[in-house]
Amino acid sequence: MIGFAGLSHLGLNYSLATAAKGFEVVCYDPDAALVARLRAGKFPIDEPGFEELFTANRGRLCYTSDVGELGRCELVFYALDIRTNDGNESDPAPLLALIEATAPRLAKGSTAVVMSQVRPGFTRALTERIKSPAGAWLYQVETLIFGAAVQRAMEPERFIIGSSDPEGQLPAAYRSWLEAFRCPVLVMRFESAELAKIAINFYLVSTVSTTNTLAELCEAIGADWSEIAPALRLDRRIGPHAYLRPGLGIAGGNLERDLVTVQGLAAEHGTEAGIVAAWQKCSTHAKSWALRALERELHSTRPKARLAVWGLAYKQDTHSLKNSASIELIRRLTGCDIHAYDPAARVEPGAHPNLTVHGDAAAALQGADALVVMTPWKAFSEIAPSDIAARMAGKLVLDPYGVMDRRACSRAGLRHRQMGNG
């Protein structure tokens, strides 16, 4: 029997993947109301493939708010999402409270694995202070991606494990779980594993920042980034999977949290991390791309324009609004009448006085002076530019991610603008 404590996004996806691999799973959360909704198949997340996988494997999932059920498990994962504040700083307090409340109830000799993303040094300090009958405590790096969490949980690239004894053998129940996923396993000291997650995100941020810097230069000199990217993908030092698509900065909270974490660690230990501030500045600049384009191409003649905004989530295939470029744009365009649509994300009524949220993309588009596509949902690419032009009052389309076909937009009489295309 395998247990998961903490049923937020991370715990829900990994517990489901564990059941899909054939294990019996106890899914614990102290929130009885949440547990009741989960038992009824009502989940607080929206991930492609989740409902189908749940339907196929629900017989192996036991959702409970009875902490005693964790005592039946040989292996227990602590998989509570670590939330961040407005300054992108992590708050580990809920995770610590969950561990302190449940660790004394674990089975004697069982294995406990912290899967939540934590600051380097967390797990070793935890093992030195926690009182529990568990025989071993480990740390495991989580690499889920919003919008692809089910696929990532089911088919991980590798497992990164932190241990107090990296040369020792992992507990049998944990080895059995790892082997079910058939991927490479890297075992290292606690601090290395905790920093490995941050290192992965740092390399992603550096690639995103470099791409956005060069894409903006393309716009200025008349080059086209989409022509340059294939040359980079063929360079074996960069590779086919590099983040070479321009975008509206980094968002979602996880990458930003790691930047802030390293700034704090650098200040604490006297190391140099000035590059982090440069990445943050680059991200802020990229996030305001649509605002600059509107000021340049529309607001000089229509300062109180009616705008259609497609996409509110920080990226496609998720409902999360954390650090969303779209929400930031709406917040800054106080003089405009904004009509928005998103397939999954929801905004609190009245949060933005100038915002009207519609139930479909066409309704948001009606009579707009400009369309701004802020989230690259696939559904937006399936709407014919001729239909867009027929509903709009104006002709300007700001499409930073290149969701729509530029030539089709031109044939429909639309002025299409994309990041990296001069």
N, C-alpha and C positions, 0 to 999 in steps of 0.2 A: 504494500500500500504506500502511495506517495502523496504527500500533503503540500498544499500551497496556502500560505498565510498572506492575506492582503489581496483583495479581488478588484484592483483597479486594472487599467489597460494591460500592464505587464503580466499580472497574475492570471487574468482571464485568458489571455492568448497562450501562455505557456502551459497552463493547466489543461486547456483544450488539446493542445498539441500532444501533451503527455498521454491523455486518454486515447487520442487517435493512434498512438504508437502501441496501444494494447494494455496500458497500465490502469489499475483501479486508482481513482484519484479522490482525495478529500480536499475540498475547496473551502477554506475557512475565512470568514471575515466577522468582526464583532458587530457589524451593522446588520441587525436582524431584518430590517425592512429591505435592505439591498439583497440579502440572501433570499428573501421571499420572492422578489422580482426575478432573480436569476433562476430560481426553481421553476418559475412560470415561463422561462425562455425570453425574458425581457431584459436586454443587456444595455448598459450605458455607453457602449462603444459602437462604432459603425466601421467594420472592416470587411473588405471583399472576401467572400468565402467563409466567413465566421459562422453564419446561421446554418449553412449547409453542413459544415463539419460538426457543429453542435448536434444537429438532428441525427447525424450518423453515429455519434458516440456518446449521447447523453446518458446511456445506461451505465457508463463507467464513471460518471461524475456525481459526486455527492456534495451539494452545497449546504453549508452549515454555519451557524453562529455559536455552536457548542465547542468550546476550546478543547474539551476532553477528547474530541474526535481525532485531534492531531496526535494524541498519545498512541493511536493504533498504527502510526506510520513509521516505517524504517528510515524514510528520507523526507525531509521537510524543506521546502524552498520559501524564503521570505522574499516576496515579489511585489511589494507595494511601490507604486510610482512615487518618486521624490519630486515634490512640487517646488517651484521657484517663485520668488516674489517679483515685484516690478523691477528690481535691480538685477534680476537673473541669478540671485543667490539661492542656494539650496537650503531647504528646511528638513533636516533629518529627524526632527522631533517625533513626527507620527510613526516613522519606522522604528525608532528606539522604543517608543511606547508599546508598539505591537510586539516587538521581540521580548521586552521585559514582562509583558503580560502573558506570553505564551511559552517562552523557553522553559520555565519550571515544569510545564505539563508535558514536555516531549518525552518519548520513550527512552528508557535507559539504553545507552549504547547506540542510539540512532544518530543519523547524520543531518546537520543543519547547514543549509547553503544560503548565503545572502546574495540575492540576485539584483536587488535594487542598486541603482547607480549611486555610489557614495564617494566622498572625498578620500584621497589616499591617506591611509593610517586608520581609517574607521574600523576595519574588520579586526585588525590585530588588537586595537584598544578594546573592542567589544569582547573578544575572547578572553581577555585578561580580567574583565569585570563581571561578565554575565554568569549567573548561577543557573546551571541547567544539567540534567542527567544525560544530555546528548553526548555521544562519545567523540564527535569531531565537528569542527566548524570550518566551513570553506567559503570562498567568494567566487562568484561566476559572473563574467561580463555579459551584460545583455546587449544585443545589437538589433533590436526590433526597429522598424521604420513605420511611422504612421502611414496608413494606406497600403502597406504591404506586410503587416504584422503576422498574419496567418502563414503566409508563404515563408517568411523569415524564421518563424518558430518551427515550422515543419521541416525546412530544408536549410539549416544553418551552414554558413561557410566553414566555421570552426568554432570550437569551444575554448575559451580562455579561462583558466581556473587559478585562483589564488589559494595558497596553502601555507600553513606554518612550517610544513616540511615538504618542499617541492620534490625532494628525491624519494620520498616515501610512497607507498602504494595507496591509491584512493580506496575508500570503503567500498565493499562489494555491491551494496545497493545502489550507490552512486555510479559505479562503473557500469552496472547493468543499464541504468537510465541513459548514460552517455552513449553506450554502444548501440542503442536503439536508433540513434540519429545518424549513424554511419558518416561521421565527419572527423577531421583532425582534432586532436585534443592537445592543448598547450598548457602545461602546469608550471607555475612560477610562484615566487613569493607573493604575499598579500599585496604589498605596495606596488609591485610591478603590474599585477593584474588590474588593480584599481586605476593606475595611470595609463594602462594600455587602452582602455576605453576613451580616455581623454585624448590620447595620442591619435587614435583613429579619427576622432572628430576634428582635431587640429589639422590633419592633412586634408580633410574634406573642406574645411574653412579656407585653407590656403589656396586650394584649387578654385573654389567658388570666387574668392576675392580676385585672383589673377584673371580668371575668365571675364568677370564683370569689368575690370579695369581696361582690358584690351577691347572688349565689346563696345564700350563707350567711345574709345578712340576710333573704332571702325566707323561709328556714326559720324564723327567729326571730319574724317578724311575721305569718306566715300567708299570704304572697304566693306566687305560682307563677312561677318564672323562665321556664318554657316559654311562658307567656302574654306575657311582656315581650319576649322575644327577637324575635318577628316584627315588633314596632314598631321595633326597632333596625335590622333588616335592610332596612326600607323607608326608612330615613333615608339619603339619598345621601352624607352625610358619613361614614357607617359602612359600609353596603353589604351586599349579600346573601351575601357569602362570608366575613364576619367570623367570628372564633373566638368564638362566643357560646354554646358548650355547656360547662356546668360540668364540671370534671374533677379528678382527683386530683393536681394540681400539674403541673409540667413534669418530664419524664424523658427517657431515651434518651441523654443525654450531650451532644448537639450544642448545644442551647439553653443548658444549664448552662455548657458550655465558653466560649461567647461572653460570658456574663455575667462569668465569672472573667477572661477576656481583657481586657475593657474596664475592670474594676476595676484590673488590673495596669497598663494603659496610662494610666489616669487618675492613678494614684499616681506613675507615672514622669514624667508631663508636667504634673502639678499642676492637672488639670481636675476638675470636680465630677461625681461619679457615685454620689451617695448613694441615688438611686432604685433602683439595682441591688440594694442590700441589702434594700430594702423588697420588691422582687419575690421575692428569695430567701426572705424570711421568709413571704411570702404563699404561696409554693409549698410550703414545709415544713408550714405549717398545713393547707393543702388536702389534702396527702398523708395526713394523719392523720385525715381525716374518718371513715373506717370505724371506726377505733379508738375515737374519741369516741362514735360511735353505739353500738358494742358495750358500752362502759362504762356508757352511759346506759340502754340498753334490755335488757341481758342479764346483764352480769357481777355486778350487785347480787344476783341470785338464782342465777346459774350461773357462778361464777368459774372453774370448770374445764370449761367447755362443750366439746362436740364441734362443730367448725365445718367447714362445707363452703366451700371457696374455689374459685370458678370464675375462672380466668385468672391466669397468673403473669407473662406478658410485660408490658413497660411499656405496650404498646398492642396493639390487634388487628392481625392480618395480619403479624406479625413474631415471630421467636423470641427477640429480644433481651431480656435481663433488666436492662440497664443502668439503674440508679437506679429500678428498678421499685417502685411503691407497694405492690404485692402482696407482694413479698419483704420489704419493710420492715415490713409488717403482721405477717407470719409471724415475723419476727425478734423483734418486740416482744411477741407473744402466747405467751410461753414456757410459761404455765400451761395452755394449751388444747391439745386433741387436734385437729389440723388435717388435713383430708383434701382434697386439691386435684386439679384437672385443668386442663390447658391443651392446646389442639389442636396447638401447635407448640413452645412453650418447654420446655426441659429443665433440671432442677435436679440438681446433683451429689448422688449418694446419700450420706446422712449429713450433709449440709450443715446441716440443721435437724432436731434430734432429735425434735421434736414434729410433724414433717410426714410424711405418707404421700401419695405421688403415685399417682393411679389412671389407668387407660387410657381411661376415659370419664366423662362428666359425671354420669351416674346413679349410678355406683359411689361417687363422691366424696360424693354427696348422702345416701346411706343412713344413717338414724338421726341426722342432724345437728340440733342445737338451733337453728342459724341458717345461712343461706346468704349468703355475701358474693360479689357479682359484681364482681371487681376489674379485669377487662379486657373491654371491650364487643365480644367476638366475635359475629358475626352468628348463629352456630349456637346461641348461648344464647337468643336471642329466639325460636327455633323450638321450644323445649321448652315444653309446655303447663304453666301454673301448677298445674293440677289434678294432673299427674303429679309435680310437685315436692312439693306438699303431701302426697301419698300416701307419699312416701319419707322425709320429714322427721319427726323427733320433735317439733320445735318449729315455730313459725309465722313467725319473723322473717326477712325478706329485705332485705338491704342492697344496693341497686342504684344506685350513685352516678350512673351514666351513663344510667339509664332504659332499659335493654335490654329489660325486660319490660313488658307491658301492665299498668298499675296497676289498672285495673278488673277485668281477668281475675284478677289476684292477689287482689283483695278478694273476688271471687266464690268463689275457692278457699279462702278462710279465712286467707289469708296477710297478715301485717302488712308492707306494702311501704314502704320508705323510700328516697327519692331526693334527691340534691343539688339544692338550689334549690326544693324543694317543701315548703311549710309546711302 
